Amino acid sequence: MNTRTLIRLSLIILLASLFRAEAQTMVMHVDRAEDTLPRRTGQNLARFSQLYLQAGFVAGSDEAGARIRYGNSMDFAIGYRKKYKVSGVYSLGWEIDLRGTSFRLVLDSGKTVPNNLLNNRERLTLSMVAVGFYQRFNFDPSRGNHIGTYLDLGASAAFQTMQHLLRNKLPDGSVANTAIYKVPYDQPFGLRLNARIGRGHLALFGSYCLTDRFKSSFDFPELPRLVIGLELGIYP
């Protein structure tokens, strides 16, 4: 490579470097305050997303043959919720959750669900994937960018499976735990009405099952339909 060619190449590199530096300098002087779009995602903005945890107890009346132990029959869920603001007092949205509900059975001579055999301990558990829609009514429209105090009313549909869990103490003193899956008597789909009243991160929730848990062909008495408990919202 001769000297003239080397000088030309050096000039090209120098000019390219100058143009690049100038472009970088111009970018540094952009006014971000004027260029940034208004924020649309937040607790009281156009859109809002959150995770939530729920823990509660089975409530409502039980039926002869399917008596449960209240306080030992529980409900847990983890879910994701999306909210769309319509006005200061009204929003709507959807949610999806993984839920487990456990019914601890009373073991006495009147038991018929799922059979009349008496074990030391016995549970029926429902495992669900549920998708729901809800409407939210806020009580403090001038709250700023906060969740505030609200009432949610909605409904959900679930795909569900039931398991039959048994525990017995054997004559030698050992304990046998048995789990029976793919039971023939459970309904694979369920519908629920849901309500929540809360403030900020915490809410009191209730859920009422509209559909039977057992197939009609088995003629079983139904399990309690109501669940009540607390919800913790997880968000920044």
Biotite code that builds the C-alpha atoms (Angstrom):
import biotite.structure as struc

atoms = struc.array([
    struc.Atom([0.000, 0.000, 0.000], chain_id="A", res_id=1, res_name="MET", atom_name="CA", element="C"),
    struc.Atom([1.541, 3.371, -1.076], chain_id="A", res_id=2, res_name="ASN", atom_name="CA", element="C"),
    struc.Atom([1.549, 6.585, 0.964], chain_id="A", res_id=3, res_name="THR", atom_name="CA", element="C"),
    struc.Atom([-1.242, 8.285, -1.027], chain_id="A", res_id=4, res_name="ARG", atom_name="CA", element="C"),
    struc.Atom([-3.574, 5.351, -0.531], chain_id="A", res_id=5, res_name="THR", atom_name="CA", element="C"),
    struc.Atom([-2.759, 5.244, 3.169], chain_id="A", res_id=6, res_name="LEU", atom_name="CA", element="C"),
    struc.Atom([-3.500, 8.993, 3.534], chain_id="A", res_id=7, res_name="ILE", atom_name="CA", element="C"),
    struc.Atom([-6.843, 8.599, 1.712], chain_id="A", res_id=8, res_name="ARG", atom_name="CA", element="C"),
    struc.Atom([-7.820, 5.673, 3.913], chain_id="A", res_id=9, res_name="LEU", atom_name="CA", element="C"),
    struc.Atom([-6.832, 7.644, 7.041], chain_id="A", res_id=10, res_name="SER", atom_name="CA", element="C"),
    struc.Atom([-8.980, 10.603, 5.915], chain_id="A", res_id=11, res_name="LEU", atom_name="CA", element="C"),
    struc.Atom([-11.963, 8.337, 5.278], chain_id="A", res_id=12, res_name="ILE", atom_name="CA", element="C"),
    struc.Atom([-11.641, 6.775, 8.738], chain_id="A", res_id=13, res_name="ILE", atom_name="CA", element="C"),
    struc.Atom([-11.240, 10.202, 10.361], chain_id="A", res_id=14, res_name="LEU", atom_name="CA", element="C"),
    struc.Atom([-14.289, 11.646, 8.588], chain_id="A", res_id=15, res_name="LEU", atom_name="CA", element="C"),
    struc.Atom([-16.367, 8.598, 9.478], chain_id="A", res_id=16, res_name="ALA", atom_name="CA", element="C"),
    struc.Atom([-15.334, 8.969, 13.113], chain_id="A", res_id=17, res_name="SER", atom_name="CA", element="C"),
    struc.Atom([-16.276, 12.674, 13.117], chain_id="A", res_id=18, res_name="LEU", atom_name="CA", element="C"),
    struc.Atom([-19.710, 11.995, 11.622], chain_id="A", res_id=19, res_name="PHE", atom_name="CA", element="C"),
    struc.Atom([-20.303, 9.253, 14.169], chain_id="A", res_id=20, res_name="ARG", atom_name="CA", element="C"),
    struc.Atom([-19.262, 11.511, 17.073], chain_id="A", res_id=21, res_name="ALA", atom_name="CA", element="C"),
    struc.Atom([-21.520, 14.293, 15.789], chain_id="A", res_id=22, res_name="GLU", atom_name="CA", element="C"),
    struc.Atom([-24.466, 11.899, 15.536], chain_id="A", res_id=23, res_name="ALA", atom_name="CA", element="C"),
    struc.Atom([-23.844, 10.724, 19.082], chain_id="A", res_id=24, res_name="GLN", atom_name="CA", element="C"),
    struc.Atom([-23.650, 14.322, 20.319], chain_id="A", res_id=25, res_name="THR", atom_name="CA", element="C"),
    struc.Atom([-26.995, 15.144, 18.723], chain_id="A", res_id=26, res_name="MET", atom_name="CA", element="C"),
    struc.Atom([-28.658, 12.138, 20.368], chain_id="A", res_id=27, res_name="VAL", atom_name="CA", element="C"),
    struc.Atom([-27.332, 13.249, 23.754], chain_id="A", res_id=28, res_name="MET", atom_name="CA", element="C"),
    struc.Atom([-29.155, 16.567, 23.378], chain_id="A", res_id=29, res_name="HIS", atom_name="CA", element="C"),
    struc.Atom([-32.612, 15.084, 22.731], chain_id="A", res_id=30, res_name="VAL", atom_name="CA", element="C"),
    struc.Atom([-35.176, 16.242, 25.311], chain_id="A", res_id=31, res_name="ASP", atom_name="CA", element="C"),
    struc.Atom([-36.527, 12.974, 26.685], chain_id="A", res_id=32, res_name="ARG", atom_name="CA", element="C"),
    struc.Atom([-39.229, 14.749, 28.672], chain_id="A", res_id=33, res_name="ALA", atom_name="CA", element="C"),
    struc.Atom([-40.847, 15.902, 25.418], chain_id="A", res_id=34, res_name="GLU", atom_name="CA", element="C"),
    struc.Atom([-40.113, 12.727, 23.451], chain_id="A", res_id=35, res_name="ASP", atom_name="CA", element="C"),
    struc.Atom([-41.465, 10.101, 25.924], chain_id="A", res_id=36, res_name="THR", atom_name="CA", element="C"),
    struc.Atom([-45.065, 8.944, 25.473], chain_id="A", res_id=37, res_name="LEU", atom_name="CA", element="C"),
    struc.Atom([-47.444, 9.240, 28.469], chain_id="A", res_id=38, res_name="PRO", atom_name="CA", element="C"),
    struc.Atom([-47.337, 6.248, 30.792], chain_id="A", res_id=39, res_name="ARG", atom_name="CA", element="C"),
    struc.Atom([-50.317, 3.911, 30.302], chain_id="A", res_id=40, res_name="ARG", atom_name="CA", element="C"),
    struc.Atom([-49.528, 0.993, 32.632], chain_id="A", res_id=41, res_name="THR", atom_name="CA", element="C"),
    struc.Atom([-50.109, 1.351, 36.375], chain_id="A", res_id=42, res_name="GLY", atom_name="CA", element="C"),
    struc.Atom([-52.448, 0.615, 39.256], chain_id="A", res_id=43, res_name="GLN", atom_name="CA", element="C"),
    struc.Atom([-54.982, 3.274, 38.207], chain_id="A", res_id=44, res_name="ASN", atom_name="CA", element="C"),
    struc.Atom([-53.935, 3.788, 34.574], chain_id="A", res_id=45, res_name="LEU", atom_name="CA", element="C"),
    struc.Atom([-55.248, 2.336, 31.307], chain_id="A", res_id=46, res_name="ALA", atom_name="CA", element="C"),
    struc.Atom([-53.842, -1.153, 31.921], chain_id="A", res_id=47, res_name="ARG", atom_name="CA", element="C"),
    struc.Atom([-52.638, -3.008, 34.988], chain_id="A", res_id=48, res_name="PHE", atom_name="CA", element="C"),
    struc.Atom([-51.311, -6.537, 35.592], chain_id="A", res_id=49, res_name="SER", atom_name="CA", element="C"),
    struc.Atom([-50.711, -8.399, 38.838], chain_id="A", res_id=50, res_name="GLN", atom_name="CA", element="C"),
    struc.Atom([-50.100, -11.780, 40.409], chain_id="A", res_id=51, res_name="LEU", atom_name="CA", element="C"),
    struc.Atom([-52.228, -12.849, 43.353], chain_id="A", res_id=52, res_name="TYR", atom_name="CA", element="C"),
    struc.Atom([-52.406, -15.513, 46.042], chain_id="A", res_id=53, res_name="LEU", atom_name="CA", element="C"),
    struc.Atom([-55.622, -16.728, 47.662], chain_id="A", res_id=54, res_name="GLN", atom_name="CA", element="C"),
    struc.Atom([-56.152, -18.859, 50.754], chain_id="A", res_id=55, res_name="ALA", atom_name="CA", element="C"),
    struc.Atom([-59.544, -19.720, 52.203], chain_id="A", res_id=56, res_name="GLY", atom_name="CA", element="C"),
    struc.Atom([-61.895, -22.235, 53.748], chain_id="A", res_id=57, res_name="PHE", atom_name="CA", element="C"),
    struc.Atom([-64.791, -24.264, 52.424], chain_id="A", res_id=58, res_name="VAL", atom_name="CA", element="C"),
    struc.Atom([-68.056, -22.846, 53.792], chain_id="A", res_id=59, res_name="ALA", atom_name="CA", element="C"),
    struc.Atom([-71.761, -23.281, 53.160], chain_id="A", res_id=60, res_name="GLY", atom_name="CA", element="C"),
    struc.Atom([-73.944, -26.228, 54.113], chain_id="A", res_id=61, res_name="SER", atom_name="CA", element="C"),
    struc.Atom([-72.966, -29.829, 53.507], chain_id="A", res_id=62, res_name="ASP", atom_name="CA", element="C"),
    struc.Atom([-75.337, -32.734, 52.846], chain_id="A", res_id=63, res_name="GLU", atom_name="CA", element="C"),
    struc.Atom([-75.951, -36.064, 54.562], chain_id="A", res_id=64, res_name="ALA", atom_name="CA", element="C"),
    struc.Atom([-73.571, -38.655, 53.182], chain_id="A", res_id=65, res_name="GLY", atom_name="CA", element="C"),
    struc.Atom([-70.979, -36.009, 52.234], chain_id="A", res_id=66, res_name="ALA", atom_name="CA", element="C"),
    struc.Atom([-70.326, -34.260, 55.551], chain_id="A", res_id=67, res_name="ARG", atom_name="CA", element="C"),
    struc.Atom([-67.033, -32.390, 55.784], chain_id="A", res_id=68, res_name="ILE", atom_name="CA", element="C"),
    struc.Atom([-64.788, -31.161, 58.570], chain_id="A", res_id=69, res_name="ARG", atom_name="CA", element="C"),
    struc.Atom([-64.994, -27.382, 58.488], chain_id="A", res_id=70, res_name="TYR", atom_name="CA", element="C"),
    struc.Atom([-61.686, -25.665, 59.203], chain_id="A", res_id=71, res_name="GLY", atom_name="CA", element="C"),
    struc.Atom([-59.824, -28.672, 57.771], chain_id="A", res_id=72, res_name="ASN", atom_name="CA", element="C"),
    struc.Atom([-61.329, -28.210, 54.292], chain_id="A", res_id=73, res_name="SER", atom_name="CA", element="C"),
    struc.Atom([-59.356, -25.508, 52.499], chain_id="A", res_id=74, res_name="MET", atom_name="CA", element="C"),
    struc.Atom([-58.820, -23.681, 49.214], chain_id="A", res_id=75, res_name="ASP", atom_name="CA", element="C"),
    struc.Atom([-55.592, -22.260, 47.729], chain_id="A", res_id=76, res_name="PHE", atom_name="CA", element="C"),
    struc.Atom([-54.882, -20.490, 44.435], chain_id="A", res_id=77, res_name="ALA", atom_name="CA", element="C"),
    struc.Atom([-52.155, -18.613, 42.571], chain_id="A", res_id=78, res_name="ILE", atom_name="CA", element="C"),
    struc.Atom([-53.142, -16.516, 39.606], chain_id="A", res_id=79, res_name="GLY", atom_name="CA", element="C"),
    struc.Atom([-52.526, -13.707, 37.126], chain_id="A", res_id=80, res_name="TYR", atom_name="CA", element="C"),
    struc.Atom([-54.962, -10.830, 36.579], chain_id="A", res_id=81, res_name="ARG", atom_name="CA", element="C"),
    struc.Atom([-55.290, -8.123, 33.912], chain_id="A", res_id=82, res_name="LYS", atom_name="CA", element="C"),
    struc.Atom([-57.354, -4.943, 34.418], chain_id="A", res_id=83, res_name="LYS", atom_name="CA", element="C"),
    struc.Atom([-58.488, -2.342, 31.865], chain_id="A", res_id=84, res_name="TYR", atom_name="CA", element="C"),
    struc.Atom([-59.648, 1.040, 33.147], chain_id="A", res_id=85, res_name="LYS", atom_name="CA", element="C"),
    struc.Atom([-62.852, 2.437, 31.653], chain_id="A", res_id=86, res_name="VAL", atom_name="CA", element="C"),
    struc.Atom([-63.407, 5.349, 34.059], chain_id="A", res_id=87, res_name="SER", atom_name="CA", element="C"),
    struc.Atom([-62.432, 6.454, 37.552], chain_id="A", res_id=88, res_name="GLY", atom_name="CA", element="C"),
    struc.Atom([-65.051, 4.177, 39.086], chain_id="A", res_id=89, res_name="VAL", atom_name="CA", element="C"),
    struc.Atom([-65.352, 1.309, 36.577], chain_id="A", res_id=90, res_name="TYR", atom_name="CA", element="C"),
    struc.Atom([-62.871, -1.219, 35.169], chain_id="A", res_id=91, res_name="SER", atom_name="CA", element="C"),
    struc.Atom([-63.070, -4.707, 33.727], chain_id="A", res_id=92, res_name="LEU", atom_name="CA", element="C"),
    struc.Atom([-60.625, -7.516, 33.137], chain_id="A", res_id=93, res_name="GLY", atom_name="CA", element="C"),
    struc.Atom([-59.770, -11.190, 33.030], chain_id="A", res_id=94, res_name="TRP", atom_name="CA", element="C"),
    struc.Atom([-57.812, -13.602, 35.219], chain_id="A", res_id=95, res_name="GLU", atom_name="CA", element="C"),
    struc.Atom([-56.401, -17.117, 35.162], chain_id="A", res_id=96, res_name="ILE", atom_name="CA", element="C"),
    struc.Atom([-55.447, -19.208, 38.175], chain_id="A", res_id=97, res_name="ASP", atom_name="CA", element="C"),
    struc.Atom([-54.338, -22.620, 39.380], chain_id="A", res_id=98, res_name="LEU", atom_name="CA", element="C"),
    struc.Atom([-56.528, -23.698, 42.275], chain_id="A", res_id=99, res_name="ARG", atom_name="CA", element="C"),
    struc.Atom([-56.770, -26.588, 44.702], chain_id="A", res_id=100, res_name="GLY", atom_name="CA", element="C"),
    struc.Atom([-59.746, -27.254, 46.990], chain_id="A", res_id=101, res_name="THR", atom_name="CA", element="C"),
    struc.Atom([-59.622, -29.959, 49.647], chain_id="A", res_id=102, res_name="SER", atom_name="CA", element="C"),
    struc.Atom([-62.700, -31.491, 51.331], chain_id="A", res_id=103, res_name="PHE", atom_name="CA", element="C"),
    struc.Atom([-61.884, -33.366, 54.530], chain_id="A", res_id=104, res_name="ARG", atom_name="CA", element="C"),
    struc.Atom([-64.656, -35.940, 54.957], chain_id="A", res_id=105, res_name="LEU", atom_name="CA", element="C"),
    struc.Atom([-66.435, -36.813, 58.192], chain_id="A", res_id=106, res_name="VAL", atom_name="CA", element="C"),
    struc.Atom([-66.013, -40.544, 58.733], chain_id="A", res_id=107, res_name="LEU", atom_name="CA", element="C"),
    struc.Atom([-69.188, -41.935, 60.279], chain_id="A", res_id=108, res_name="ASP", atom_name="CA", element="C"),
    struc.Atom([-71.873, -44.510, 59.518], chain_id="A", res_id=109, res_name="SER", atom_name="CA", element="C"),
    struc.Atom([-73.769, -42.039, 57.312], chain_id="A", res_id=110, res_name="GLY", atom_name="CA", element="C"),
    struc.Atom([-70.912, -41.540, 54.853], chain_id="A", res_id=111, res_name="LYS", atom_name="CA", element="C"),
    struc.Atom([-71.744, -42.470, 51.237], chain_id="A", res_id=112, res_name="THR", atom_name="CA", element="C"),
    struc.Atom([-69.281, -40.319, 49.235], chain_id="A", res_id=113, res_name="VAL", atom_name="CA", element="C"),
    struc.Atom([-67.448, -41.709, 47.419], chain_id="A", res_id=114, res_name="PRO", atom_name="CA", element="C"),
    struc.Atom([-68.314, -44.973, 49.217], chain_id="A", res_id=115, res_name="ASN", atom_name="CA", element="C"),
    struc.Atom([-69.311, -46.134, 52.710], chain_id="A", res_id=116, res_name="ASN", atom_name="CA", element="C"),
    struc.Atom([-65.880, -47.492, 53.658], chain_id="A", res_id=117, res_name="LEU", atom_name="CA", element="C"),
    struc.Atom([-64.410, -45.896, 56.793], chain_id="A", res_id=118, res_name="LEU", atom_name="CA", element="C"),
    struc.Atom([-60.738, -44.938, 56.775], chain_id="A", res_id=119, res_name="ASN", atom_name="CA", element="C"),
    struc.Atom([-58.634, -43.190, 59.399], chain_id="A", res_id=120, res_name="ASN", atom_name="CA", element="C"),
    struc.Atom([-58.519, -40.043, 57.242], chain_id="A", res_id=121, res_name="ARG", atom_name="CA", element="C"),
    struc.Atom([-60.087, -39.258, 53.908], chain_id="A", res_id=122, res_name="GLU", atom_name="CA", element="C"),
    struc.Atom([-60.137, -36.306, 51.523], chain_id="A", res_id=123, res_name="ARG", atom_name="CA", element="C"),
    struc.Atom([-61.525, -35.420, 48.144], chain_id="A", res_id=124, res_name="LEU", atom_name="CA", element="C"),
    struc.Atom([-59.423, -32.781, 46.393], chain_id="A", res_id=125, res_name="THR", atom_name="CA", element="C"),
    struc.Atom([-60.189, -30.733, 43.287], chain_id="A", res_id=126, res_name="LEU", atom_name="CA", element="C"),
    struc.Atom([-57.332, -29.441, 41.115], chain_id="A", res_id=127, res_name="SER", atom_name="CA", element="C"),
    struc.Atom([-58.430, -26.717, 38.692], chain_id="A", res_id=128, res_name="MET", atom_name="CA", element="C"),
    struc.Atom([-57.264, -24.411, 35.931], chain_id="A", res_id=129, res_name="VAL", atom_name="CA", element="C"),
    struc.Atom([-59.781, -21.550, 35.829], chain_id="A", res_id=130, res_name="ALA", atom_name="CA", element="C"),
    struc.Atom([-60.272, -18.583, 33.487], chain_id="A", res_id=131, res_name="VAL", atom_name="CA", element="C"),
    struc.Atom([-62.539, -15.753, 34.594], chain_id="A", res_id=132, res_name="GLY", atom_name="CA", element="C"),
    struc.Atom([-63.847, -12.304, 33.737], chain_id="A", res_id=133, res_name="PHE", atom_name="CA", element="C"),
    struc.Atom([-64.792, -9.577, 36.205], chain_id="A", res_id=134, res_name="TYR", atom_name="CA", element="C"),
    struc.Atom([-66.058, -6.017, 36.612], chain_id="A", res_id=135, res_name="GLN", atom_name="CA", element="C"),
    struc.Atom([-64.508, -3.662, 39.159], chain_id="A", res_id=136, res_name="ARG", atom_name="CA", element="C"),
    struc.Atom([-66.269, -0.796, 40.918], chain_id="A", res_id=137, res_name="PHE", atom_name="CA", element="C"),
    struc.Atom([-64.019, 1.675, 42.766], chain_id="A", res_id=138, res_name="ASN", atom_name="CA", element="C"),
    struc.Atom([-65.270, 3.710, 45.706], chain_id="A", res_id=139, res_name="PHE", atom_name="CA", element="C"),
    struc.Atom([-62.609, 6.465, 45.561], chain_id="A", res_id=140, res_name="ASP", atom_name="CA", element="C"),
    struc.Atom([-62.334, 7.847, 41.995], chain_id="A", res_id=141, res_name="PRO", atom_name="CA", element="C"),
    struc.Atom([-59.836, 10.582, 43.010], chain_id="A", res_id=142, res_name="SER", atom_name="CA", element="C"),
    struc.Atom([-57.342, 8.122, 44.487], chain_id="A", res_id=143, res_name="ARG", atom_name="CA", element="C"),
    struc.Atom([-54.420, 8.838, 42.144], chain_id="A", res_id=144, res_name="GLY", atom_name="CA", element="C"),
    struc.Atom([-52.356, 5.977, 40.729], chain_id="A", res_id=145, res_name="ASN", atom_name="CA", element="C"),
    struc.Atom([-53.388, 3.475, 43.411], chain_id="A", res_id=146, res_name="HIS", atom_name="CA", element="C"),
    struc.Atom([-55.655, 0.441, 43.546], chain_id="A", res_id=147, res_name="ILE", atom_name="CA", element="C"),
    struc.Atom([-57.897, 2.074, 46.151], chain_id="A", res_id=148, res_name="GLY", atom_name="CA", element="C"),
    struc.Atom([-61.030, 0.496, 47.621], chain_id="A", res_id=149, res_name="THR", atom_name="CA", element="C"),
    struc.Atom([-63.014, -1.695, 45.242], chain_id="A", res_id=150, res_name="TYR", atom_name="CA", element="C"),
    struc.Atom([-65.654, -4.354, 44.654], chain_id="A", res_id=151, res_name="LEU", atom_name="CA", element="C"),
    struc.Atom([-65.141, -7.040, 41.991], chain_id="A", res_id=152, res_name="ASP", atom_name="CA", element="C"),
    struc.Atom([-67.982, -9.150, 40.591], chain_id="A", res_id=153, res_name="LEU", atom_name="CA", element="C"),
    struc.Atom([-67.362, -11.866, 38.028], chain_id="A", res_id=154, res_name="GLY", atom_name="CA", element="C"),
    struc.Atom([-67.561, -15.475, 36.904], chain_id="A", res_id=155, res_name="ALA", atom_name="CA", element="C"),
    struc.Atom([-65.102, -18.171, 35.877], chain_id="A", res_id=156, res_name="SER", atom_name="CA", element="C"),
    struc.Atom([-64.991, -21.514, 34.093], chain_id="A", res_id=157, res_name="ALA", atom_name="CA", element="C"),
    struc.Atom([-62.629, -24.293, 35.160], chain_id="A", res_id=158, res_name="ALA", atom_name="CA", element="C"),
    struc.Atom([-61.245, -27.548, 33.893], chain_id="A", res_id=159, res_name="PHE", atom_name="CA", element="C"),
    struc.Atom([-60.917, -29.751, 36.968], chain_id="A", res_id=160, res_name="GLN", atom_name="CA", element="C"),
    struc.Atom([-59.888, -33.194, 38.134], chain_id="A", res_id=161, res_name="THR", atom_name="CA", element="C"),
    struc.Atom([-60.681, -34.911, 41.435], chain_id="A", res_id=162, res_name="MET", atom_name="CA", element="C"),
    struc.Atom([-58.445, -37.115, 43.564], chain_id="A", res_id=163, res_name="GLN", atom_name="CA", element="C"),
    struc.Atom([-59.427, -39.411, 46.431], chain_id="A", res_id=164, res_name="HIS", atom_name="CA", element="C"),
    struc.Atom([-56.829, -39.435, 49.227], chain_id="A", res_id=165, res_name="LEU", atom_name="CA", element="C"),
    struc.Atom([-56.831, -42.044, 52.003], chain_id="A", res_id=166, res_name="LEU", atom_name="CA", element="C"),
    struc.Atom([-54.742, -42.575, 55.121], chain_id="A", res_id=167, res_name="ARG", atom_name="CA", element="C"),
    struc.Atom([-54.853, -45.679, 57.289], chain_id="A", res_id=168, res_name="ASN", atom_name="CA", element="C"),
    struc.Atom([-52.826, -47.011, 60.175], chain_id="A", res_id=169, res_name="LYS", atom_name="CA", element="C"),
    struc.Atom([-51.947, -50.669, 59.630], chain_id="A", res_id=170, res_name="LEU", atom_name="CA", element="C"),
    struc.Atom([-51.912, -53.364, 62.346], chain_id="A", res_id=171, res_name="PRO", atom_name="CA", element="C"),
    struc.Atom([-48.096, -53.312, 62.482], chain_id="A", res_id=172, res_name="ASP", atom_name="CA", element="C"),
    struc.Atom([-48.118, -49.575, 63.306], chain_id="A", res_id=173, res_name="GLY", atom_name="CA", element="C"),
    struc.Atom([-47.101, -48.362, 59.865], chain_id="A", res_id=174, res_name="SER", atom_name="CA", element="C"),
    struc.Atom([-49.154, -45.798, 57.961], chain_id="A", res_id=175, res_name="VAL", atom_name="CA", element="C"),
    struc.Atom([-50.428, -46.268, 54.401], chain_id="A", res_id=176, res_name="ALA", atom_name="CA", element="C"),
    struc.Atom([-51.222, -43.210, 52.276], chain_id="A", res_id=177, res_name="ASN", atom_name="CA", element="C"),
    struc.Atom([-53.197, -43.916, 49.113], chain_id="A", res_id=178, res_name="THR", atom_name="CA", element="C"),
    struc.Atom([-54.002, -41.529, 46.254], chain_id="A", res_id=179, res_name="ALA", atom_name="CA", element="C"),
    struc.Atom([-56.635, -42.531, 43.710], chain_id="A", res_id=180, res_name="ILE", atom_name="CA", element="C"),
    struc.Atom([-56.619, -40.568, 40.439], chain_id="A", res_id=181, res_name="TYR", atom_name="CA", element="C"),
    struc.Atom([-58.904, -40.541, 37.391], chain_id="A", res_id=182, res_name="LYS", atom_name="CA", element="C"),
    struc.Atom([-61.964, -41.240, 39.512], chain_id="A", res_id=183, res_name="VAL", atom_name="CA", element="C"),
    struc.Atom([-65.081, -41.947, 37.393], chain_id="A", res_id=184, res_name="PRO", atom_name="CA", element="C"),
    struc.Atom([-67.561, -39.767, 39.295], chain_id="A", res_id=185, res_name="TYR", atom_name="CA", element="C"),
    struc.Atom([-66.116, -36.227, 38.955], chain_id="A", res_id=186, res_name="ASP", atom_name="CA", element="C"),
    struc.Atom([-67.299, -33.517, 36.574], chain_id="A", res_id=187, res_name="GLN", atom_name="CA", element="C"),
    struc.Atom([-64.456, -32.283, 34.319], chain_id="A", res_id=188, res_name="PRO", atom_name="CA", element="C"),
    struc.Atom([-65.835, -28.725, 34.017], chain_id="A", res_id=189, res_name="PHE", atom_name="CA", element="C"),
    struc.Atom([-67.126, -26.226, 36.550], chain_id="A", res_id=190, res_name="GLY", atom_name="CA", element="C"),
    struc.Atom([-68.645, -22.741, 36.663], chain_id="A", res_id=191, res_name="LEU", atom_name="CA", element="C"),
    struc.Atom([-68.311, -20.283, 39.575], chain_id="A", res_id=192, res_name="ARG", atom_name="CA", element="C"),
    struc.Atom([-69.495, -16.860, 40.622], chain_id="A", res_id=193, res_name="LEU", atom_name="CA", element="C"),
    struc.Atom([-66.758, -14.747, 42.233], chain_id="A", res_id=194, res_name="ASN", atom_name="CA", element="C"),
    struc.Atom([-66.739, -11.614, 44.384], chain_id="A", res_id=195, res_name="ALA", atom_name="CA", element="C"),
    struc.Atom([-63.979, -9.601, 46.047], chain_id="A", res_id=196, res_name="ARG", atom_name="CA", element="C"),
    struc.Atom([-63.974, -6.522, 48.215], chain_id="A", res_id=197, res_name="ILE", atom_name="CA", element="C"),
    struc.Atom([-60.603, -5.039, 48.997], chain_id="A", res_id=198, res_name="GLY", atom_name="CA", element="C"),
    struc.Atom([-58.237, -2.156, 49.437], chain_id="A", res_id=199, res_name="ARG", atom_name="CA", element="C"),
    struc.Atom([-54.752, -2.047, 47.993], chain_id="A", res_id=200, res_name="GLY", atom_name="CA", element="C"),
    struc.Atom([-52.921, -5.354, 48.253], chain_id="A", res_id=201, res_name="HIS", atom_name="CA", element="C"),
    struc.Atom([-55.536, -7.147, 50.417], chain_id="A", res_id=202, res_name="LEU", atom_name="CA", element="C"),
    struc.Atom([-59.038, -8.383, 49.640], chain_id="A", res_id=203, res_name="ALA", atom_name="CA", element="C"),
    struc.Atom([-61.735, -10.619, 51.067], chain_id="A", res_id=204, res_name="LEU", atom_name="CA", element="C"),
    struc.Atom([-62.979, -13.038, 48.406], chain_id="A", res_id=205, res_name="PHE", atom_name="CA", element="C"),
    struc.Atom([-65.880, -15.419, 47.996], chain_id="A", res_id=206, res_name="GLY", atom_name="CA", element="C"),
    struc.Atom([-66.555, -18.046, 45.346], chain_id="A", res_id=207, res_name="SER", atom_name="CA", element="C"),
    struc.Atom([-69.768, -20.000, 44.760], chain_id="A", res_id=208, res_name="TYR", atom_name="CA", element="C"),
    struc.Atom([-69.820, -23.124, 42.554], chain_id="A", res_id=209, res_name="CYS", atom_name="CA", element="C"),
    struc.Atom([-72.828, -23.201, 40.203], chain_id="A", res_id=210, res_name="LEU", atom_name="CA", element="C"),
    struc.Atom([-72.227, -26.696, 38.848], chain_id="A", res_id=211, res_name="THR", atom_name="CA", element="C"),
    struc.Atom([-72.262, -30.080, 40.576], chain_id="A", res_id=212, res_name="ASP", atom_name="CA", element="C"),
    struc.Atom([-68.926, -31.676, 41.438], chain_id="A", res_id=213, res_name="ARG", atom_name="CA", element="C"),
    struc.Atom([-70.224, -35.190, 40.739], chain_id="A", res_id=214, res_name="PHE", atom_name="CA", element="C"),
    struc.Atom([-71.774, -36.711, 37.635], chain_id="A", res_id=215, res_name="LYS", atom_name="CA", element="C"),
    struc.Atom([-75.540, -37.092, 37.951], chain_id="A", res_id=216, res_name="SER", atom_name="CA", element="C"),
    struc.Atom([-75.350, -40.791, 37.075], chain_id="A", res_id=217, res_name="SER", atom_name="CA", element="C"),
    struc.Atom([-73.735, -41.509, 40.481], chain_id="A", res_id=218, res_name="PHE", atom_name="CA", element="C"),
    struc.Atom([-76.512, -39.775, 42.477], chain_id="A", res_id=219, res_name="ASP", atom_name="CA", element="C"),
    struc.Atom([-74.071, -38.528, 45.139], chain_id="A", res_id=220, res_name="PHE", atom_name="CA", element="C"),
    struc.Atom([-74.968, -35.828, 47.662], chain_id="A", res_id=221, res_name="PRO", atom_name="CA", element="C"),
    struc.Atom([-73.104, -32.628, 46.822], chain_id="A", res_id=222, res_name="GLU", atom_name="CA", element="C"),
    struc.Atom([-70.120, -31.079, 48.550], chain_id="A", res_id=223, res_name="LEU", atom_name="CA", element="C"),
    struc.Atom([-70.414, -27.496, 49.897], chain_id="A", res_id=224, res_name="PRO", atom_name="CA", element="C"),
    struc.Atom([-70.390, -24.911, 47.116], chain_id="A", res_id=225, res_name="ARG", atom_name="CA", element="C"),
    struc.Atom([-69.035, -21.826, 48.894], chain_id="A", res_id=226, res_name="LEU", atom_name="CA", element="C"),
    struc.Atom([-65.416, -20.838, 49.570], chain_id="A", res_id=227, res_name="VAL", atom_name="CA", element="C"),
    struc.Atom([-64.368, -17.674, 51.445], chain_id="A", res_id=228, res_name="ILE", atom_name="CA", element="C"),
    struc.Atom([-60.909, -16.356, 52.233], chain_id="A", res_id=229, res_name="GLY", atom_name="CA", element="C"),
    struc.Atom([-58.224, -13.696, 51.802], chain_id="A", res_id=230, res_name="LEU", atom_name="CA", element="C"),
    struc.Atom([-56.339, -12.539, 48.732], chain_id="A", res_id=231, res_name="GLU", atom_name="CA", element="C"),
    struc.Atom([-52.889, -10.941, 48.557], chain_id="A", res_id=232, res_name="LEU", atom_name="CA", element="C"),
    struc.Atom([-52.093, -8.941, 45.416], chain_id="A", res_id=233, res_name="GLY", atom_name="CA", element="C"),
    struc.Atom([-48.451, -8.988, 44.286], chain_id="A", res_id=234, res_name="ILE", atom_name="CA", element="C"),
    struc.Atom([-47.330, -5.908, 42.359], chain_id="A", res_id=235, res_name="TYR", atom_name="CA", element="C"),
    struc.Atom([-44.760, -3.074, 42.668], chain_id="A", res_id=236, res_name="PRO", atom_name="CA", element="C"),
])
